[in-house]
Each structure stands twice: as C-alpha cells, then as structure tokens.
C-alpha cells in the first residue's frame, strides 16, 4: 500500500511534529492538508477541517495534494512516532 519511493523523510519529520503538536494542543494546526494529516495520524476525525469532515473526503483531499503526502502519512502512521 505504501510506495516507499514516494516517502519524503523531511515531510515525515514535519508530519510527526504536526501530529505531536496537535495532540498537545487538543486540535490540528496548519494548512488544510496539514490539519488532515494531524487528525488522521491521531485518529481524530473530529479534528478534520471543513469541508473535509468525512474521513474519506479528507483522504481524497490529501492524495490530490500529492502522492508524496499520502504515502508519507501512511509511512508515519506505521512508525512509533508518539512520545
């Protein structure tokens, strides 16, 4: 499911930072796509931004922004990124 050729190491570091920040603040912060990433990584559909409150719509938005974002988010999700 993950194309490792599309995983970005700098982007994965940023996703981890965003997910940890969202968890500490209690809500997702950043651009629409960044907020989607933080919400999905934390398993918090209630943090998804308008108009992407449906998780499937959020996933479609994330993938439309670039395959590297989608594959990197999937990669990070499978890592031990939580402190």
CORMOQUI-V427161 format. One record per run of one state. SS is the DSSP state (A for helix, B for strand, O for the rest). FROM is the first residue (numbers start at 1). TO is the last residue. If there is no record, write none. Layout:
[[SS:FROM:TO] [SS:FROM:TO]]
//
This chain:
[[O:1:3] [A:4:6] [O:7:8] [A:9:25] [O:26:31] [A:32:42] [O:43:44] [A:45:47] [O:48:54] [A:55:64] [O:65:66] [A:67:77] [O:78:83]]
//
